Amino acid sequence: MRRVCLTLPTNRSCAETIRAVAEEAAHGARHFDVEVHLLVLDSSEAPVIAEHRQAVAALPPAPGVVVHHLDETKQRTFLSEVISRSGVDAPERMLDLVLPSRVSYGACTNRAFLIAEALGCDSVHRRDSDSRYQSLDGRPVFPLHHELTALGRRASDVAGLVSRSRLDPAYAHRPVAMVGGSFVGEMSVDVEEIRRLDPAVYQDVVGLSVPDGYPEIWRRNLIEESFRGAGTASFTGDRTTLTSVNPMRVDMCNIGFTREVYGRVPLPPATDTIGSDYFLIHVVHDARLPGVLHNRHIVNFHTGERRSDAGFLAYQVRLAKFLLSAPYFNAVYARMAATAEELLDTEGQVRASVVAGFVRDSIALDRVENAERLDVVDRSFRKLGGRYAEAADVLAADRERLLDEARSDMEEFALLIDAWEPLTRSTKSVKGITW
């Protein structure tokens, strides 16, 4: 029986989400010939972990569903063993890349990838703790249904199972590597307040995420669409498209990858950087790997913590780091798009060494551009005043560190790509871990 991993990384209280994702796991096991491993990766504080343990213990048994709730102590035990057996250089540094002390959206998902490898899973399906499912006729609509329908199957065989196909027939022989949808509800990046306070400032700040070279009308459209997902429309029925999925149309809270993707290339382990976990979506698109886009969009909401003073400040730092990472990632994406099918080897697998080379080349970008980006953020936040001016003070005090980290994050990403194959291979030999 095929095994799949449905993972929920979290560092906040989300017992209700755990119960909802467990229902999705049960749905997958009930409707498909799969064993679903529900993996809750918990980086919360001790009282919240205890709350989550109670929620997990109270889950009703579901045939074909195996639940794993791992706090960071259990994760560290597993990862230390994997790294030790892999023989990679600088094991302590490698452990810090996969289990950093600071928030890392990529690292938490990389841990799910490695654990899924150890469990013998064929795919990983990610959800987020600040989201919930839409419903139709009083019943939740689960993205896992579309993910399990298509992932890993030849695109030509999936063509008859979707609403429409827009895939180039030249790629019909390739297996579906990714299935994803987007979100509805609140913006994925909390910049709506900036828009309300000053639309011109919003254009300046969000515009920093758009790659250079776009015609002005396209640039304005991209700024308008950024971080809005699928808007606010309610789910009324399934629409699925076999295609080369546009990275703008999917979100990491609503995604599934085959191991042929994440087993070759990890996500960037950058800390305190929103958007750092979207890299593989671009790899799939640029390598011309088939995907399925669906409309079982997940409902995104902002937690109370994000709206607190401390949460607000932490989020502005993560936003600034995202804007500083953009030139590096955009350079890599451009190289991958230009290389296209050469990203794949003769067996249709992603060439990790090529991707690592592009990442390393990006490090040579002139830091002057990023210094100017910080200047734009500083001017914009000071114009907004209030909490934003306070955030500008924090960013100004950390200016050199932020600029240095934007570059060193790419160096560490290249290092992790180099080590990824031996890490994934060594997961198979780790025994005696209490899951």
Buried (B, 14 or more C-beta within 10 A) or exposed (E): EBBBBBBBBBBBBBBEBBBBBBBBBBBBBEEBEBBBBBBBBBBBEEEBBEBBBEBBEEBEEBEBBBBBBBBBEBBBBBBBBBBBBBEBEEBEBBBBBBBBEEBBBBBBBBBBBBBBBBBBBBBBBBBBBBBBBBEEEEEBBBBBBBBBBBBBBEBBEBBEBBBEBEBEEEBBEBBBBBBBBBBBBBBBBBBBBBBEBBEEBBBBBBBBBBBEEBEEEEBBEBBEEBBBBBEEEEBEEBBBBBBBBEBBBBBBBBBBBBBBBBBBBBBBBBBBBBBBBBBBBBBBBBBBBBBBBBBBBBBBEBEEBBEEEEBBBBBBBBBBBBBBBBBBBBBBBBBBBEBEEEBBEEEBBBBBEBBBBBBBBBBEBEEEEBEEBBEBBBBBBBBBEEBBEBBBEBBBEBBEEBBEBBBEBBEBBBBBBBBBBBBBBBBEEBEEBEB
